[in-house]
Amino acid sequence: MSRGSEMPRYVRMAVPMLCLDPAGEIDFCKAAFDAVELSRRLEENGGVVQATLGIGEILIMVHSETNTSRAARRNWTAARPS
């Protein structure tokens, strides 16, 4: 623990997740894995842009899939050799 913080140290793994429904994913991780929400950034409309969850010694970084990331994924998929 650093500087008297109650937050446990997360050192084993950091897992990024790109989600269509980040708020739903956060709720799922809390219910299924007893995840602890460490941070959350919201859009102007209240939707989740990014959140960080802790599960044991693992950090989960939940990100909202935006129009830009969807377009990038389509371009990447189209560019892959068959």
C-alpha positions in Angstrom: 0.0 0.0 0.0 1.3 3.5 -0.8 1.0 6.5 1.5 -1.7 5.1 3.8 -4.0 4.2 0.9 -6.6 1.6 1.4 -6.3 0.6 -2.2 -4.6 -2.8 -2.8 -1.6 -3.1 -5.1 -2.5 -4.5 -8.5 0.6 -6.1 -10.0 -0.2 -9.3 -11.8 -1.9 -8.3 -15.0 -3.6 -5.4 -16.7 -6.4 -6.4 -19.1 -7.9 -3.8 -21.5 -11.5 -4.4 -22.6 -13.3 -2.6 -25.5 -17.0 -2.8 -24.8 -20.3 -1.7 -26.6 -21.9 -1.4 -23.1 -19.1 -0.5 -20.6 -21.6 0.3 -17.8 -23.1 -3.2 -18.2 -19.6 -4.8 -18.3 -18.7 -2.9 -15.0 -21.9 -4.2 -13.4 -21.3 -7.7 -14.6 -17.7 -7.7 -13.3 -18.8 -6.4 -9.9 -21.5 -9.1 -9.6 -19.6 -12.0 -11.1 -16.1 -11.4 -9.8 -16.6 -9.0 -6.9 -14.7 -6.3 -8.8 -13.9 -3.0 -7.1 -14.4 0.1 -9.2 -11.3 2.3 -8.9 -12.1 5.0 -11.4 -14.7 6.0 -14.0 -14.7 8.7 -16.7 -18.0 9.8 -18.1 -19.1 11.4 -21.4 -21.2 14.5 -21.4 -24.3 12.4 -21.9 -23.4 10.3 -18.8 -22.2 7.2 -20.7 -19.0 5.6 -19.5 -15.9 6.4 -21.6 -13.4 4.5 -19.4 -13.3 2.7 -16.1 -10.7 0.8 -14.1 -11.7 -2.2 -12.0 -9.7 -4.3 -9.6 -10.2 -8.0 -9.2 -7.7 -9.4 -6.8 -4.3 -8.4 -8.1 -5.6 -7.8 -11.7 -6.5 -4.5 -13.2 -9.3 -4.4 -15.8 -9.5 -1.3 -18.0 -12.9 -1.0 -19.5 -13.2 1.3 -22.5 -16.2 2.4 -24.5 -16.2 1.4 -28.2 -16.7 4.7 -30.1 -17.5 5.3 -33.7 -13.8 5.8 -34.3 -12.8 2.5 -32.8 -15.6 0.7 -34.7 -14.3 2.2 -38.0 -10.7 1.3 -37.1 -11.8 -2.3 -36.4 -13.6 -2.5 -39.7 -10.6 -1.2 -41.5 -8.3 -3.7 -39.7 -10.6 -6.6 -40.4 -10.9 -5.6 -44.1 -7.1 -5.3 -44.4 -6.3 -8.8 -43.0 -5.3 -11.4 -45.5 -7.7 -14.2 -46.0 
